[in-house]
Amino acid sequence: MSSAASPIRVVSPEADERIFVTQPHMAPLSEFIPYLEKIWDSKVLTNRGPFHRQLEDALCEYLGVEHLALFANGTLALVTALQALRITGEVITTPYSFVATAHSLLWNGIKPVFVDVDPNTLNLDPKKIEAAITPQTTAIMPVHCYGHPCDVEAIRQIADIYNLRVIYDAAHAFGVKTESGSLLRHGDLSVLSFHATKVFNTFEGGAIVCPDAKTKQRIDHLKNFGYVDELTVVAPGINGKMSEINAAFGLLQLQHVDEAIARRKRIDAMYRELLRDVQGIRCLDAAGETASNYAYFPILIESEYPMSRDALFELLRSHEVIARRYFYPLISDFPMYRGLPSASRDNLPVATEAALKVLCLPLYPALRDEQVERIAAIVAQAQ
Ligand code: T4K
């Protein structure tokens, strides 16, 4: 459908002006050159070089956490976090996430046990966790989906009672705070992603946030093949290290992240205002955070809306707006998971419904006000 044929009065963008769900925020190239020059001079490209160490310290300070180990990406960080705590058996997790969450369990030979999500936050529903615990359960892996905090207190209480470890997949939760400070301080470990599509990106990258120096040391060994020194290998570790070029870029990006989040906040507010009175469109609310990062703008297309979620998805595409259905399909519907008893849709009614209703609208710092208005107009005027 072309916009000329559409009843919606919106300006048709040029073919090369497609608006994607996100676009990486990048510091000016000129500011990066001095970092590159230093790397070219030193010839230190990787293996915990100076930029790597500086970025770990800078992120601890920015995020308000004690210890942090950088990784080449968030998925390797998740896989290693499970290794660091020697997790085995069964782990309770959410089906409503990016597939890397559950894949990290399979890579460790762990059985994922899917539990349904809360209808308001779309995060793991603590009320449903206890019923899924078996003698094989060793841990819970919740996700702060879209950067909205899980019910960390309720999860902690269950973990304490059943002696379970908690590893948060905090890939979306960079910089998010609650009344008690950084959200990343909850659980035994939290895992971040610095992928190109994230609020803070290092091209590819990730990190594990941990509470004590001993755990960080174990994680540092695990991400470097298990090497302690030239002669000592203490574990079958992996190569999960972040390179100097990514770390240097991260240091520069950190100087610009506050302005990026401020712009995201403005876009989030614009969408909420423009979509407030649109029947059948529900914007997902914050979940008790005192500082948000506005990582995503998910809307839920309810039955009162004049068209289905997929029809709206296609309508937006016809206007060169490439929204995304994060997270559809559910992880539990992919072939390597769907045979698990916990993957049954009857066990996951809230997640199943949310996956059919959700659409993430474009949200990134370079998105202009008039583009936000145009996207909201397409959603508001659809019929
Ligand atoms: N846990 C959770 C909860 C996660 O969401 C993720 C990653 C992970 C763990 C794993 O962390 P990492 O190992 O990735 O560090 C994207 C990302 O690839 C993935 O990192 C992210 N979650 C997931 C939610 O989204 P896709 O398949 O949607 O990406 P893609 O390539 O379609 O990118 C979306 C849009 O972004 C593109 O249409 C255009 C724009 N884009 C993307 C890239 C990569 C750019 O403008 N430039 C780029 O370089 O998965």
Boltz pocket constraint, residues with backbone or C-beta under 6 A from the ligand:
constraints:
  - pocket:
      binder: B
      contacts: [[A, 20], [A, 21], [A, 22], [A, 23], [A, 24], [A, 73], [A, 74], [A, 75], [A, 76], [A, 97], [A, 98], [A, 100], [A, 101], [A, 143], [A, 169], [A, 171], [A, 172], [A, 192], [A, 193], [A, 194], [A, 195], [A, 196], [A, 197], [A, 205], [A, 206], [A, 322], [A, 324], [A, 326]]
      max_distance: 6.0
